[in-house]
Each structure stands twice: as structure tokens, then as C-alpha cells.
Amino acid sequence: MGQRQVEDASSILLKLKNKVDSEVMNPPDFLMVLTGNGYVLKLDNGVIVLPITCLRD
């Protein structure tokens, strides 16, 4: 996933977060985009970018 795709994915997550009815459900604790490689990042909008390699044992 390229950087442009990460930005698009994070904006979609933020739109989805805004649709959550906080009177019915708790808002998400965090938003994360899972990538195939790269570094762990926290974007300016608060979304975490995490490569799948960080999820191994």
C-alpha cells in the first residue's frame, strides 16, 4: 500500500468514526491502517499506520 492509499484509508476511517452514534455505542479507542510493510506511524489526524510484520509472535 502506497502513501496515497494510507491517506485515503485514514480519511475513510475518520468518516466512519463520525458516523458512529455515541449514544448507542462507544466511539473507537483508536483507528489503524494495516500495511504490508514500512514503519509504525501515527498520522497528524491520529490514525495509526502499522505494518503487518509487527503482528508476528
Backbone hydrogen bonds in HBPLUS format (Angstrom, degrees):
<---DONOR---> <-ACCEPTOR-->    atom                        ^
c    i                          cat <-CA-CA->   ^        H-A-AA   ^      H-
h    n   atom  resd res      DA  || num        DHA   H-A  angle D-A-AA Bond
n    s   type  num  typ     dist DA aas  dist angle  dist       angle   num
A0005-GLN N   A0002-GLY O   3.04 MM   3  5.29 119.6  2.42 102.3 116.7     1
A0006-VAL N   A0002-GLY O   3.07 MM   4  6.45 148.8  2.17 149.6 159.1     2
A0007-GLU N   A0003-GLN O   3.05 MM   4  6.35 160.5  2.09 151.2 155.2     3
A0008-ASP N   A0004-ARG O   3.02 MM   4  6.29 157.6  2.07 146.4 152.7     4
A0009-ALA N   A0005-GLN O   2.84 MM   4  6.00 162.5  1.87 148.9 153.9     5
A0010-SER N   A0006-VAL O   2.88 MM   4  6.06 157.4  1.93 150.4 156.6     6
A0011-SER N   A0007-GLU O   3.04 MM   4  6.24 153.0  2.11 144.2 151.1     7
A0012-ILE N   A0008-ASP O   3.04 MM   4  6.30 150.8  2.12 147.1 155.1     8
A0013-LEU N   A0009-ALA O   2.98 MM   4  6.25 155.5  2.04 147.5 154.0     9
A0014-LEU N   A0010-SER O   3.01 MM   4  6.25 154.5  2.07 145.4 151.9    10
A0015-LYS N   A0011-SER O   3.04 MM   4  6.26 151.6  2.13 142.0 149.3    11
A0016-LEU N   A0012-ILE O   2.96 MM   4  6.21 156.0  2.02 148.0 154.7    12
A0017-LYS N   A0013-LEU O   2.86 MM   4  6.10 154.2  1.93 147.7 155.0    13
A0018-ASN N   A0014-LEU O   3.12 MM   4  6.34 149.7  2.21 141.7 148.6    14
A0019-LYS N   A0016-LEU O   3.02 MM   3  5.15 143.2  2.16 101.0 112.2    15
A0020-VAL N   A0017-LYS O   3.26 MM   3  5.49 157.1  2.32 105.4 112.1    16
A0024-VAL N   A0021-ASP O   2.97 MM   3  5.53 149.1  2.07 115.0 123.7    17
A0025-MET N   A0021-ASP O   2.94 MM   4  6.09 170.7  1.94 162.2 165.3    18
A0048-ILE N   A0031-LEU O   2.84 MM  17  6.17 170.7  1.85 157.8 155.4    19
A0033-VAL N   A0048-ILE O   2.81 MM  15  6.25 156.3  1.87 162.0 170.2    20
A0050-LEU N   A0033-VAL O   2.94 MM  17  6.23 166.5  1.96 162.1 166.0    21
A0035-THR N   A0050-LEU O   2.89 MM  15  6.01 160.7  1.93 137.3 142.9    22
A0052-ILE N   A0035-THR O   2.80 MM  17  5.92 147.8  1.91 158.3 160.9    23
A0041-LEU N   A0049-VAL O   2.94 MM   8  4.98 157.2  1.99 139.8 146.8    24
A0049-VAL N   A0041-LEU O   2.77 MM   8  4.98 167.6  1.78 147.9 151.0    25
A0043-LEU N   A0047-VAL O   2.85 MM   4  5.37 161.9  1.89 166.0 159.9    26
A0046-GLY N   A0043-LEU O   2.90 MM   3  5.29 163.2  1.93 117.4 121.1    27
A0054-CYS N   A0051-PRO O   3.06 MM   3  5.88 166.9  2.08 123.0 126.9    28
A0055-LEU N   A0052-ILE O   2.97 MM   3  5.52 165.4  1.99 119.1 123.9    29
